[in-house]
Amino acid sequence: MSKQSKVPYKIYLSEEELPTAWYNIQADLPTPLSPSLSPQTKQPLGPADLTPIFPLDLIKQEVATERSIEIPDEVRELYRTFRPSPLYRAYRLEQALGTPARIYYKYEGNSPSGSHKLNTALPQAYYNRQAGIKRLATETGAGQWGSALSIAAKLFGLECTVYMVKVSYEQKPYRKLLMETYGAEVIPSPSRLTAAGRRILAEHPDSLGSLGIAISEAVEDAASHDDTNYALGSVLNHVILHQTIIGLEAKRQLEKVDEYPDIVIGCCGGGSNFSGISFPFLHDKMRDGRKLRAIAVEPKACPTLTKGKFAYDYGDTAQLTPITKMYTLGHGFVPPGIHAGGLRYHGDSALVSQLYHDGLIEAQAVFQKDVFRNAVFFAQTEGILPAPESAHAISAVVEEALRCKERGEEQVILFCLSGHGHFDLAAYEGYLRDHLEDVDYSEAMVEEGMACLPQVQVG
Ligand SMILES: *Cc1c(COP(=O)(O)O)cnc(C)c1O
């Protein structure tokens, strides 16, 4: 009997096998991260710069260098309600492609909020409650992060205020209603509740908002209320730490069927699900010299890694957040209107950026029509409707699997299916009715974006 026929469709771990610690890749980086800088002084950040908006435990995780960090019991208990997540063997996708590659995917769409984001929302809510915080403020674009934080806040007895980009607030009523059902207050941004919002509205009364503006409002709300902190759904080191639960589980699941990936793939917005699935394997690559390709997949319309510059930049449009060394298209970047809201961010995680700069990971950019073609193909073979973000990873998987077919190579491909697309059917409609446009990112746009990078002395 061949190896393939022995592997089940779904590889489970028991609740008892849930990892007890997250993996902190900062312990193994060949090049340590450059320090983040204060937006006011442009000098390296100290903890005091962050305490107005984050609890100390998360600030510590941001700079921690120990390899493994224990998951608090209360968080682990809530993880157990939806984790370990299943690892699927994509037999029907393989068959439809006629590839000798063996494809596995970790499905994060089974979480109550529908994506991997709950993996970090829960510990963030936990550490904030431990610190005596009463309310969390955050921003959301497409609504996936806002939904995850809303339920996490409720489970830990916190209030939650979500500044939702106004255009999404108006066009995605169901995500807004989901957040309200979980007990959050959802405010269309820009709003009159913050100075940042009022400033924008004075200049542009009809502003439809942007992620950058919504971040500014949420940060201001948190900084100006003692009982309120801010929470971010991607990019930061502590977020990425929490997401490594995905790859840690996947590694154990693959061990059960005696497999190890040749290629690990994740879509990349801020970098958290890609890091989550790939970092525990990159550990083996960096420490034991294991051969492994890790591929971050981004939209052609927002090609942060493939066309951006590795430079110090702000995390938001209003220049309120720290300045971080990362791949960036420039904080003034206005993303073209593509249908994967979770991937429209001008920057990238500092960790992903450093690894890419050091040549330890690869990046690819894909056009959205290809993304939706592969999303529909995946739905029709595997049955799961992927989030448009996740379908970027699927596009790269299909390409690699077809390359394996051409060369007759039996590679093992693992990818993260970061969420389901049940709230994204309007985007699917756009594809099915042939209303989607492919947007490339020109050299002129790259240059224009770079014009606003801050001047700094460090790094
Ligand atoms: C937010 C989101 C992403 C992008 O964020 P990362 O931090 O890059 O993972 C990808 N997929 C889904 C389903 C999301 O909700």
Ligand as a Chemical Component Dictionary entry (heavy atoms), coordinates in Angstrom:
data_LIG
# 
_chem_comp.id                   LIG 
_chem_comp.type                 NON-POLYMER 
_chem_comp.pdbx_formal_charge   0 
_chem_comp.three_letter_code    LIG 
# 
loop_
_chem_comp_atom.comp_id 
_chem_comp_atom.atom_id 
_chem_comp_atom.alt_atom_id 
_chem_comp_atom.type_symbol 
_chem_comp_atom.charge 
_chem_comp_atom.model_Cartn_x 
_chem_comp_atom.model_Cartn_y 
_chem_comp_atom.model_Cartn_z 
_chem_comp_atom.pdbx_ordinal 
LIG C1 C1 C 0 -6.764 39.269 8.234 1  
LIG C2 C2 C 0 -6.723 38.074 7.376 2  
LIG C3 C3 C 0 -5.591 37.766 6.584 3  
LIG C4 C4 C 0 -4.395 38.662 6.493 4  
LIG O1 O1 O 0 -3.723 38.912 7.666 5  
LIG P1 P1 P 0 -2.311 38.256 8.032 6  
LIG O2 O2 O 0 -1.911 38.945 9.253 7  
LIG O3 O3 O 0 -1.386 38.472 6.883 8  
LIG O4 O4 O 0 -2.585 36.803 8.248 9  
LIG C5 C5 C 0 -5.604 36.614 5.850 10 
LIG N1 N1 N 0 -6.659 35.780 5.856 11 
LIG C6 C6 C 0 -7.767 36.038 6.583 12 
LIG C7 C7 C 0 -8.909 35.082 6.532 13 
LIG C8 C8 C 0 -7.831 37.190 7.365 14 
LIG O5 O5 O 0 -8.916 37.440 8.095 15 
# 
loop_
_chem_comp_bond.comp_id 
_chem_comp_bond.atom_id_1 
_chem_comp_bond.atom_id_2 
_chem_comp_bond.value_order 
_chem_comp_bond.pdbx_ordinal 
LIG C1 C2 SING 1  
LIG C2 C3 SING 2  
LIG C2 C8 DOUB 3  
LIG C3 C4 SING 4  
LIG C3 C5 DOUB 5  
LIG C4 O1 SING 6  
LIG O1 P1 SING 7  
LIG P1 O2 DOUB 8  
LIG P1 O3 SING 9  
LIG P1 O4 SING 10 
LIG C5 N1 SING 11 
LIG N1 C6 DOUB 12 
LIG C6 C7 SING 13 
LIG C6 C8 SING 14 
LIG C8 O5 SING 15 
# 
